[in-house]
Amino acid sequence: MSKNIDWSNLGFGYIKTENRFVSNYKDGAWDEGAITTDDMVVISECAGVLQYAQTCFEGLKAYRTEDGKVVCFRPDLNASRMVDSCERLEMPTFPEDKFVEAVEKVVQANLDYVPPYGSGATLYIRPYMFGSNPVIGVKPADEYQFRIFVTPVGPYFKGGAKPITIRVSDFDRAAPHGSGHIKAGLNYAMSLHAIVDAHNKGYAENLYLDPATRTKVEETGGANFIFITKDGKLVTPKSDSILPSITRRSLMYVAEHYLGMEVEHREVYLDELKDFAECGLCGTAAVISPVGKIDDHGTEICFPSGMEEMGPVTKKLYDTLTGIQMGRIEAPEGWIKVIAE
Ligand SMILES: *Cc1c(COP(=O)(O)O)cnc(C)c1O
């Protein structure tokens, strides 16, 4: 049985579902955690998260496969990335096996909200953690809450993925030796001004450069870059301040092992972008958004794949990865976690 939701007209927004998972950390230990219907968080006005932004999050999806199973994609990688985020923010880590179990529990408790196969819609899963007790002198909180809610979301691009135009940003996203490699809310708070400004000027996203030299490509506010060379190689930027996208890491594997492509994970310079054949942004939400044009302060870099459709190699990567996710193509060992048959 499915909820009475118009799956094909769903946007990418929050819809409250029946159940969420909550676990609390106190006196140095996590409690068992439980599913609850209570969607409200009640914390002190002085909670660490409200004063000093001590919070991090994850994002993944559950969906129905062609043969009717409910699955999610590589949740173990989200669990381990959240450990990295917590360690960098002096937060207690949530055990990785418990994280995957909690994802399973919360999806099972909201099965009616998993969109049907073929609708293009998915169930977005949002794990997050925050410091919950009062903190006024600057230090880590002593108490934390870990929560996971889910929300059904529509296809990221209605009517297919049209290439977008982005700009080289004058704002920076992440300092060298800073927090760019972790999934922290603080990285997003300071990107909001840049994205509003980009949208006001007609750009879909910001391309952030490395702040130290402003010569190398990092990523956008919430997605990693992939580039295709004219001779068909996949190139992805490497930097300590890029968030290690699970989609990007999966695409690198798919390119090499399913499509027989050469893959390079290396520093990518702004002045070599004009030589690439295709460009895309990758992340859980859209899998890949094709980029048709990059505006570098009035100089336009137009990719040969154009503004009408995804480049042919990008399309192959997209079709293969989404085929694996949806159960149409056999997945590498351990990539697909079955939650319900
Ligand atoms: C979440 C995120 C991504 C995409 O990562 P996925 O694991 O592929 O969803 C890329 N960049 C940033 C800054 C992110 O926060």
The ligand as an SDF file (V2000), in Angstrom:
LIG
                    3D

 15 15  0  0  0  0  0  0  0  0999 V2000
   26.5720   15.9220    0.2790 C   0  0  0  0  0  0  0  0  0  0  0  0
   27.5370   16.7160   -0.5400 C   0  0  0  0  0  0  0  0  0  0  0  0
   27.9760   16.2850   -1.8090 C   0  0  0  0  0  0  0  0  0  0  0  0
   27.4330   15.0700   -2.4800 C   0  0  0  0  0  0  0  0  0  0  0  0
   27.7460   13.8830   -1.8070 O   0  0  0  0  0  0  0  0  0  0  0  0
   26.9270   12.5400   -2.0790 P   0  0  0  0  0  0  0  0  0  0  0  0
   27.4750   11.5830   -1.0670 O   0  0  0  0  0  0  0  0  0  0  0  0
   27.2420   12.1270   -3.4660 O   0  0  0  0  0  0  0  0  0  0  0  0
   25.4860   12.8670   -1.8980 O   0  0  0  0  0  0  0  0  0  0  0  0
   28.9290   17.0590   -2.4670 C   0  0  0  0  0  0  0  0  0  0  0  0
   29.4170   18.2030   -1.9280 N   0  0  0  0  0  0  0  0  0  0  0  0
   29.0060   18.6490   -0.7280 C   0  0  0  0  0  0  0  0  0  0  0  0
   29.5830   19.9070   -0.1940 C   0  0  0  0  0  0  0  0  0  0  0  0
   28.0690   17.9170    0.0150 C   0  0  0  0  0  0  0  0  0  0  0  0
   27.6670   18.3880    1.2010 O   0  0  0  0  0  0  0  0  0  0  0  0
  1  2  1  0
  2  3  1  0
  2 14  2  0
  3  4  1  0
  3 10  2  0
  4  5  1  0
  5  6  1  0
  6  7  2  0
  6  8  1  0
  6  9  1  0
 10 11  1  0
 11 12  2  0
 12 13  1  0
 12 14  1  0
 14 15  1  0
M  END
$$$$
